[in-house]
Amino acid sequence: SAASDVYKRQGRTRPPHLRSWRDGWLHLKLLLTFAPYWLFYYPGLALFGIGTLSFSALMFGPVSIGGVSFDIASLILASALILTGFQMVCFYVLSRLFAVRFNLLPTSERFDRLRSKVSVDNACIIGGFLLLISLIAVLAGVFSWGATGFGDLDPSRIVRPAALAVVCASLGVQIVTTGFLSSMLQQPIRPDSTKMS
């Protein structure tokens, strides 16, 4: 082959030492590590959007499309899409904060505006509001159960408030913890902080 001829002309006899799969995977990991938009933000936003639209539609009852009915199982899947997508968006914010702080990635005006809004206070307000919605959904489910004498319930009746409670509670906790972690990442570094005591 042409490659073999080149090696022979240069006095090399051993085959190329590169490993396609291993070296390709190492290169891909490096690219993704420094591309938080494509690793976290865009996939997370897509999952969150699809999950939110599906969840909102299924909260009011089963949905039929082209003769196919979507109900409880689809609602659970939509819940998972919302939580996974939102967590990926949070990872984007945190990884971008870290990368900008240590000059691994450049900042931008849009990101600076986002960073100014990501605070512990805002996170606690939004997260607390979602936790309140979760509590209301739990109480609604308990009252609905009490109306039947705390007996057996139709799954399609109790799953919807339960799913809303779980999603809102999980999002609330994620927002609060992300706010605290982002605040930690933005704390000023003392010049002697890396010295051993």
ABEGO torsion letter per residue (X at the ends): XAAAAAAAAAGBABBBABBAAAAAAAAAAAAAAABAAAAAAAAAAAAAAAAAAAAAAAAAEBBBBGGBBBBAAAAAAAAAAAAAAAAAAAAAAAAAAAAAAAGABBBBAAAAAAAAABBAAAAAAAAAAAAAAAAAAAAAAAAAAAAAGGBBBBAAAAAAAAAAAAAAAAAAAAAAAAAAAAAAAABBBBAAAABBX
